[in-house]
Amino acid sequence: MMRIISKHEEFNIKDKTAIAIGKFDGIHLGHRELLSRIVDKKKDGLKSVIFTFDPSPEEFFMGKKMPQLFTRDEKRRAFEKLGIDILVEFPLNEVTAATHPEDFVRRILVKELGAKFIAAGSDVSFGDKGKGDSALLESLKDELDYELCIIDKVQVDGEEVSSTRVRNAVADGEMLLTERLLGDKYSVSGTVQQGNRIGRTIGVPTVNIHPEMYKLLPPYGVYSSIVVIDGAEYKGMTNIGRKPTISEKERVGVETYIYDFDEDVYGKFIEVRLGAFVRPEMKFDSIDALKAQIKQDLKNSYES
C-alpha cells in the first residue's frame, strides 16, 4: 500500500529514495515519463517517491482554484496503481513557500526524504519565489551525492504536452485527444448514488455519481465509456449533464448505462472512463422521445 505523507513532521523517510518533483495536476505523458524513471529505480533498492504540492502553487499564490483533471483521491489512486511507494503532499503555506531553494534540496529532499535519485521536468521550480530550478539541482548533485534526471517536454502532434493543453482538450470534448495526451482515458469517479430511477422505468437502468465541485467535466452530452467496478471493466454509455428533460433543477451528474449488467451497485465506488463523444445534451418534449433517442444512442455508443 502506498504511504501518504502530508505533514512536514512526517518528513523522515529512512530508506534511500528516487524522487520525482512536480505539480502532477494532470498525470499526462510528461508526468508518466518522470514516474517511469523513479519506478525503474526500485530495481536498485530505492523507494519511489512523488513530491507534489498541496495546495497547488497556482491556488496558493494566485488564490485561484483551477478545474481539476484529477481530484485528490483520483490522483492518489492513480499513483498507487502506477507503482509509487510514497506520495509526499508538501504543505504549502507562508512559511514553507519561503524555503530557500538550496535548503529545499539539502534539507527536505536529501536529508529528510533520503533522495539518491531526483527526476524533474526541465521547467521545474521550487523554493522561495520559485527560484529553485534544474540548474540548482545540477549544481548540487555531486556534493549531495544524488543522481539527476531532467526530462524535456514530451510532444504530441508537434505541440508540448501540458496540463493546460489537457484541460483545453477536455473542455472541448476531445476525449480521444485527451486520451493521447494522458496516456489513458479521462475518468470521473465516485460512489454510486440513488437516482430518480427514471432510467429503470423506461428500460434503461443507470448508475449515477456526482463529481466533486472542481472536477473538470467535458461538455454536457453522451459519451461511450468503460465502467470499472471492483476491478472489472464493463462497456457503458454515459450522460454528463443536468438531464433537462426530467427537471430544470437537476444538479450536474454522471449517469451511466452499463451494457449486459444487472447488479445492485448502490454505495459502491466506480470509475467511469470516457471514450468518444456521441451527441450533445438535449431537452426532449416527452419521455417517449427521450426513450427513442436513448435507444439510438445505445447503438451509436456501442459501435463507437
Secondary structure, 3 states (H helix, E strand, C coil): CCEEECCHHHCCCCCCEEEEECCCCCCCHHHHHHHHHHHHHHHHCCEEEEEEEECCHHHHHHCCCCCECCCHHHHHHHHHHCCCCEEEEEECCCCHHHCCHHHHHHHHHHHHCCEEEEEEECCCCECHHHCECHHHHHHHHHHHCCEEEEECCCEECCEECCHHHHHHHHHCCCHHHHHHHHCCCEEEEEECECCCCHHHHCCCCCEEECCCCCECCCCCEEEEEEEEECCEEEEEEEEEECCCCCCCCCCCEEEEEECCCCCCCCCCEEEEEEEEEEEECCCCCCHHHHHHHHHHHHHHHHHC
